[in-house]
Amino acid sequence: MPATEARYGRKIDVASSLLRSFAVPLLTASLALTAALPAAAEDDDVLPAVPPRVETPTLFDDDEGGNADADDPAIWRNAADPDASLVVATAKEGGLRVYDLGARLVQSIAAPAGPGAEDAPGRFNNVDLVHGLRLSTGRADLAVTTDRGNDRLRVYRIDPRTPGRPLTDVTDPAAAPVFSADQAEINEQRTAYGLATWTDGATGRSYALVSRRERTTIALLELTATADGKVGYRKLRTLNLPSSFRLPDGTSWSPCAEPGELPQVEGMVVDPANGMLYAGQEDVGIWRMPATLTGTPRLLDTVREYGVPGTYDEATEECVSGGDPGYGGTRLSADVEGLTLVRQADGDGYLLASSQGDDTFAAYDRELDDANEYEGGFRVAPVAAGPDGSEECDGAAALDAPLGSRYPRGLLVVQDGHDDAGDAEDRAATNFKFVDLGDVLTALDD
């Protein structure tokens, strides 16, 4: 990382240069790779089905259920006792939930209220982990979450020695909004949204990459420790991805959206081995770029809907799509969500992405030398007399490490946007499914 504040203070807007210099070549390369794939690999009907082992209690997004809506998980491994590892997950206005490996609730943390009765309440969107950050009280593992309602990061120390309360809030109360200038702007909710954390192996410094709701902006924040054991952050730089794209026929295309909204990023993950950030622009595709937000982003794959014209209908508040010109990819259906890495000891592994539009997951080679080549896909399918599958998955987290006797080859946790419990009670219901990562790897290797 550069050491001078002058370099850290830069704001990079790559949209116009990306459109001129590499949007068409990248799309052409993506289409060429797509054409080379076997037809069976692109057919969702033949994707292998992987069953969940267990599922968390249902969350209901209504007043009776505490306005809780499952979104994004992270997996914390207890090195001293892997069977006692934890899953930390966001529930939006419902705050945070902490589960054991049996998907049982261990702790529930409320999202903070807004500063005033008329202000937006706290809303936890994404969560990720930081390991071994040096605090004044000693090194600590942390759960970091984006509080979309208050446009801030909130930070929780993880300590399994406290039964029933492993997470403790250590957020610096002086932490400033990530994107907004004042409370009025926060209330408009173009605020902190997606999240990926990253620790630079060379310097030991830890960072959070944060996307902005309804904008194409990604911000790089450095996490900072205070003298009293709290954790804050400072913004180093921002980068804007494109909001419109030059198509091979020479026309310009932007994803259809409500007026004033730009194609946002949510799912993000950093590969610590090479410092590469993968970012899912929901209606566009998957980008790869240095986690320092320097250099030129590369569009690795696009959603099927890429290039499809659409018109927003004010009456229905829906987009009306035109004919498909055939410029999109073949593996992802918008939205692209839930990016996570499977990191194997030999340097191999996968980038997994939730293809929310068709309830599947796509796997890409983790190795840069192979240009993150597509490796296959799978579904998280229902189990007879057991958990249902995962539909419209928002967030996902994988950990390729032994987690005791339950998951000796690791764990994949995915959000389920339509838990079966909601259908019977006519209530919007979500939860998280726990999948044996060994089953996923077997499905991808077959």
Residue pairs with C-beta under 8 A, 6 or more apart in sequence:
1 200
1 202
1 203
1 205
1 292
2 8
2 292
8 236
8 237
9 236
9 237
10 237
11 237
11 238
11 239
12 237
12 238
12 239
12 240
12 293
12 294
13 239
13 240
14 239
14 240
14 241
14 242
14 296
14 297
15 216
15 240
15 241
15 242
15 243
15 244
18 241
18 242
18 296
18 297
19 242
19 244
19 245
19 246
19 252
20 246
21 296
22 296
22 298
23 242
23 245
23 246
23 299
24 246
24 247
24 248
26 298
26 299
27 245
27 247
27 248
27 299
27 302
27 306
27 327
28 248
30 299
30 300
30 301
30 302
30 329
31 327
33 371
33 373
33 374
34 42
34 329
34 330
37 330
37 374
40 46
41 374
41 376
41 377
42 330
42 331
44 358
44 360
44 377
47 360
47 376
47 377
47 378
47 379
48 378
48 379
48 443
48 446
49 378
49 379
49 380
49 381
49 389
49 443
50 378
50 379
50 380
50 381
50 435
50 439
50 440
50 443
51 380
51 381
51 382
51 383
51 386
51 387
51 435
51 439
52 380
52 383
52 386
52 387
52 389
52 390
52 414
52 433
52 434
52 435
53 387
53 406
53 434
53 435
53 436
54 102
54 103
54 387
54 433
54 434
55 103
55 387
55 388
55 416
55 419
55 431
55 432
55 433
55 434
56 70
56 89
56 97
56 99
56 103
56 105
56 431
56 432
56 434
57 103
57 105
57 431
58 419
58 421
58 422
58 429
58 430
58 431
59 65
59 68
59 69
59 70
59 91
59 94
59 97
59 419
59 429
59 430
59 431
60 66
60 68
60 422
60 427
60 428
60 429
61 67
61 68
61 69
61 92
61 427
61 428
61 429
61 430
62 427
62 428
65 94
65 427
66 93
66 94
67 92
67 93
67 94
68 91
68 92
68 93
68 94
68 95
68 97
69 91
69 92
69 93
69 94
69 428
69 430
70 89
70 90
70 91
70 97
70 394
70 415
70 416
70 417
70 430
70 431
70 432
71 89
71 90
71 91
71 92
71 124
71 125
71 126
71 394
71 395
71 415
71 430
72 89
72 90
72 125
72 126
72 127
72 195
72 338
72 394
72 395
72 397
72 415
73 87
73 88
73 89
73 90
73 127
73 395
73 396
73 397
73 413
73 414
73 415
73 432
74 87
74 88
74 89
74 127
74 128
74 129
74 143
74 397
75 85
75 86
75 87
75 129
75 397
75 398
75 399
75 403
75 411
75 413
76 85
76 86
76 87
76 88
76 129
76 141
76 143
76 158
77 85
77 399
77 401
77 403
78 84
78 85
78 86
78 160
81 160
81 404
82 401
82 402
82 403
82 404
83 101
83 403
83 404
83 405
83 406
84 100
84 160
84 404
85 100
85 101
85 403
85 404
86 98
86 99
86 100
86 101
86 106
86 158
86 160
86 166
87 98
87 99
87 100
87 101
87 103
87 397
87 411
87 413
87 432
87 434
88 96
88 97
88 98
88 127
88 129
88 143
88 156
88 158
88 167
89 96
89 97
89 98
89 99
89 127
89 395
89 413
89 415
89 432
90 96
90 97
90 124
90 125
90 126
90 127
90 145
90 395
91 97
91 124
92 111
92 123
92 124
92 125
92 148
93 111
93 121
93 122
93 123
93 149
94 108
94 110
94 111
94 124
95 108
95 109
95 110
95 111
95 122
95 124
96 107
96 108
96 109
96 111
96 124
96 127
96 143
96 145
96 156
96 167
97 105
97 107
97 108
97 109
98 105
98 106
98 107
98 108
98 109
98 166
98 167
99 105
99 106
99 432
100 106
101 403
101 404
101 406
101 407
101 411
101 434
102 406
103 432
103 434
106 164
106 166
107 164
107 165
107 166
107 167
109 156
109 167
109 169
110 122
111 121
111 122
111 123
111 124
111 147
111 149
112 121
112 122
112 147
112 150
112 154
113 121
113 122
114 120
114 121
114 122
114 149
114 150
114 187
115 183
116 183
119 183
119 186
119 187
120 149
120 150
120 186
120 187
120 189
121 149
122 147
122 149
122 150
122 154
123 147
123 148
123 149
124 145
124 146
124 147
124 148
124 154
125 145
125 146
125 147
125 148
125 192
125 193
125 194
125 195
125 266
126 145
126 146
126 193
126 194
126 195
126 266
126 268
126 395
127 143
127 144
127 145
127 146
127 195
128 143
128 144
128 195
128 196
128 197
128 208
129 141
129 142
129 143
129 144
129 158
129 197
130 141
130 142
130 144
130 197
130 199
130 206
130 223
131 141
131 142
131 199
132 139
132 140
132 141
132 199
133 139
133 140
133 141
133 142
133 206
133 223
133 225
133 231
134 204
134 225
135 157
135 170
135 225
135 229
135 231
136 225
136 226
136 227
136 228
136 229
137 229
140 157
140 158
140 159
140 170
141 157
141 158
142 155
142 156
142 157
142 158
142 170
142 223
142 231
143 155
143 156
143 158
143 167
144 153
144 154
144 155
144 156
144 195
144 197
144 208
144 223
145 153
145 154
145 155
145 156
145 195
146 153
146 178
146 192
146 193
146 194
146 195
146 210
147 153
147 154
147 192
148 189
148 191
148 192
148 193
148 213
149 186
149 189
149 191
150 177
150 186
150 191
151 177
151 178
151 179
151 180
151 185
151 186
151 191
151 192
152 171
152 175
152 176
152 177
152 178
152 192
153 171
153 175
153 178
153 192
153 195
153 208
153 210
153 221
153 233
154 169
154 171
155 169
155 170
155 171
155 172
155 223
155 230
155 231
156 167
156 168
156 169
156 170
156 171
157 167
157 168
157 170
158 166
158 167
159 166
159 167
159 168
160 166
162 168
170 229
170 230
170 231
171 230
171 231
171 232
172 224
172 226
172 230
172 231
172 232
173 230
174 232
175 232
175 233
177 185
177 186
177 191
178 191
178 192
178 210
178 212
178 219
178 221
178 235
179 190
179 191
179 192
179 212
179 215
179 217
179 219
180 186
180 188
180 190
180 191
189 213
189 214
190 212
190 213
190 214
190 215
191 212
191 213
192 210
192 211
192 212
192 213
193 210
193 211
193 212
193 213
193 264
193 265
193 266
194 210
194 211
194 264
194 265
194 266
194 267
194 268
194 279
194 280
195 208
195 209
195 210
195 211
195 268
196 208
196 209
196 268
196 269
196 270
196 277
196 291
197 206
197 207
197 208
197 209
197 223
197 270
198 206
198 207
198 208
198 209
198 270
198 272
198 275
198 277
198 291
199 205
199 206
199 207
199 272
200 206
200 207
200 275
201 272
205 222
205 223
206 222
206 223
207 220
207 221
207 222
207 223
207 236
207 291
208 220
208 221
208 223
208 233
209 218
209 219
209 220
209 221
209 268
209 270
209 277
209 279
209 291
209 293
210 218
210 219
210 221
211 217
211 218
211 219
211 264
211 265
211 266
211 268
211 279
212 218
212 219
212 264
213 264
214 260
214 261
214 262
214 264
215 240
215 262
215 264
216 240
216 241
216 242
216 243
216 262
216 263
216 264
216 265
216 281
217 238
217 239
217 240
218 238
218 239
218 240
218 241
218 265
218 268
218 277
218 279
218 293
219 235
219 237
219 238
220 235
220 236
220 237
220 238
220 239
220 291
220 292
220 293
221 233
221 234
221 235
221 236
222 233
222 234
222 236
223 231
223 232
223 233
224 231
224 232
224 233
224 234
225 231
225 232
226 232
236 293
237 293
238 293
239 289
239 293
239 297
241 263
241 265
241 279
241 281
241 284
241 287
241 297
243 254
243 262
243 263
244 252
244 253
244 254
245 252
245 253
245 254
245 284
245 306
245 307
246 252
246 253
247 253
247 307
247 325
247 327
248 327
249 325
253 306
253 307
253 309
254 263
255 263
255 283
255 284
255 305
255 310
255 334
256 309
256 310
256 311
256 312
256 319
256 321
257 263
257 283
257 312
257 319
258 312
258 317
259 312
263 281
263 282
263 283
263 284
264 281
264 282
265 279
265 280
265 281
265 282
265 287
266 280
266 282
266 335
266 337
266 394
267 279
267 280
267 336
267 337
267 338
267 339
267 353
267 354
267 395
267 396
268 277
268 278
268 279
268 280
268 339
269 277
269 278
269 339
269 340
269 341
269 351
270 276
270 277
270 278
270 291
271 278
271 341
271 343
271 351
271 366
272 343
273 343
273 347
274 368
275 290
275 291
275 292
276 288
276 289
276 290
276 291
276 368
277 288
277 289
277 290
277 291
277 293
278 286
278 287
278 288
278 300
278 339
278 341
278 351
279 286
279 287
279 288
279 289
279 297
279 339
280 286
280 287
280 335
280 336
280 337
280 338
280 339
280 353
281 287
281 336
282 334
282 335
282 336
282 337
283 303
283 305
283 334
283 335
284 299
284 302
284 303
284 306
284 336
285 299
285 300
285 301
285 302
285 303
285 306
285 329
285 332
285 336
286 299
286 300
286 301
286 332
286 336
286 339
286 351
286 353
286 364
287 297
287 298
287 299
287 300
288 297
288 298
288 300
288 372
289 295
289 296
289 297
289 298
300 364
300 371
300 372
301 329
301 331
301 332
301 362
301 364
301 374
302 327
302 328
302 329
302 332
303 328
303 329
303 332
303 333
303 334
303 335
303 336
303 357
304 328
304 329
304 330
304 332
304 333
304 334
304 357
305 321
305 324
305 328
305 333
305 334
305 357
306 327
306 328
306 329
307 324
307 325
307 326
307 327
307 328
308 321
308 322
308 323
308 324
308 325
308 328
309 321
309 322
309 323
310 319
310 320
310 321
310 322
311 319
311 320
311 322
312 318
312 319
312 320
313 319
313 320
331 355
331 362
331 374
331 377
332 353
332 355
332 357
332 362
333 355
333 356
333 357
333 358
333 360
334 356
334 357
335 356
335 357
336 353
336 354
336 355
336 356
337 353
337 354
337 356
337 393
337 394
337 395
337 396
338 352
338 353
338 354
338 356
338 361
338 393
338 394
338 395
338 396
338 414
338 415
339 351
339 352
339 353
339 354
339 396
340 351
340 352
340 396
340 397
340 398
340 412
341 349
341 350
341 351
341 352
341 366
341 398
342 349
342 350
342 351
342 352
342 366
342 398
342 400
342 410
342 437
342 440
342 441
343 349
343 366
343 400
344 400
347 366
347 367
348 365
348 366
348 367
349 366
349 400
350 363
350 364
350 365
350 366
350 375
350 444
351 363
351 364
351 365
351 366
351 372
352 361
352 362
352 363
352 364
352 396
352 398
352 412
353 361
353 362
353 363
353 364
354 361
354 393
354 394
354 395
354 396
354 414
355 361
355 362
355 377
356 392
356 393
356 394
356 417
359 379
359 389
359 390
359 391
359 392
359 393
360 377
360 378
360 379
361 377
361 378
361 379
361 380
361 393
361 396
361 414
362 374
362 376
362 377
363 374
363 375
363 376
363 377
363 378
363 444
364 372
364 373
364 374
364 375
365 371
365 372
365 373
365 374
365 375
366 372
375 444
376 443
376 444
378 440
378 443
378 444
379 389
379 390
380 389
380 390
380 393
380 414
380 416
380 433
380 435
381 389
382 388
382 389
387 433
388 416
388 419
388 420
389 416
389 433
390 414
390 415
390 416
390 417
390 433
391 416
391 417
391 418
392 417
392 418
393 414
393 415
393 416
393 417
394 415
394 417
395 414
395 415
396 412
396 413
396 414
396 415
397 412
397 413
398 410
398 411
398 412
398 413
398 437
398 440
399 410
399 411
399 437
400 409
400 410
400 437
401 410
402 408
402 409
402 410
403 410
403 411
407 436
407 437
407 438
408 438
409 436
409 437
409 438
409 441
410 437
410 438
411 434
411 435
411 436
411 437
412 434
412 435
412 436
412 437
412 440
413 432
413 433
413 434
413 435
414 432
414 433
414 435
415 430
415 431
415 432
415 433
416 430
416 431
416 432
416 433
417 430
418 429
418 430
419 429
419 430
419 431
420 429
421 429
421 431
422 428
422 429
422 430
423 429
